[in-house]
Amino acid sequence: MINWVPFNALLKSKASRCIYCGDAATVHEHLIPLAFIESRQRKSDGRYLRGESCADCNRLLGDRFFDTLDDRVRFVNQKLRAVDAKVRVAEWTADELADMGHSMRSHIRNQQRVKAKASRRAAWVDSIDYVELREDLVRQCNEGWPNNDSLRNFVSPGWSRHRA
Ligand SMILES: [Zn+2]
């Protein structure tokens, strides 16, 4: 059981993006599932350490427990990469598309949008926006709970722990 989780803490994402995929965040998700928080620390309305995510990523994570936020991100990213690998769209030339009927053309355009979204979500953790979002989460923890080393260890990305 875990006893260091701050009560009623919301880590805000820059630009309200999902931590895991970079899409617009729509839910506040518990970074430590409630079942793992020591019961004497639990309060009635159950709001503990939360982050911002999209409904999709939140559903992927379910009530799984991870030792660090990095592990959560890695878990979701593996799922997103698997989806991206499965969604395949053939390359079409402008001439080929021009020869098609309207419904076939719009079907292909729709597939291309699905593929673009899957690739964008899978590549999110390699973006500078992701790095900035994670640095901002660490800053929020340092400022809000300066003495909570367990929280810092949970939130700090591996790459920042190995620096300095
Ligand atoms: Zn997401």
Boltz pocket constraint, residues with backbone or C-beta under 6 A from the ligand:
constraints:
  - pocket:
      binder: B
      contacts: [[A, 18], [A, 19], [A, 20], [A, 21], [A, 22], [A, 23], [A, 53], [A, 54], [A, 55], [A, 56], [A, 57], [A, 58]]
      max_distance: 6.0
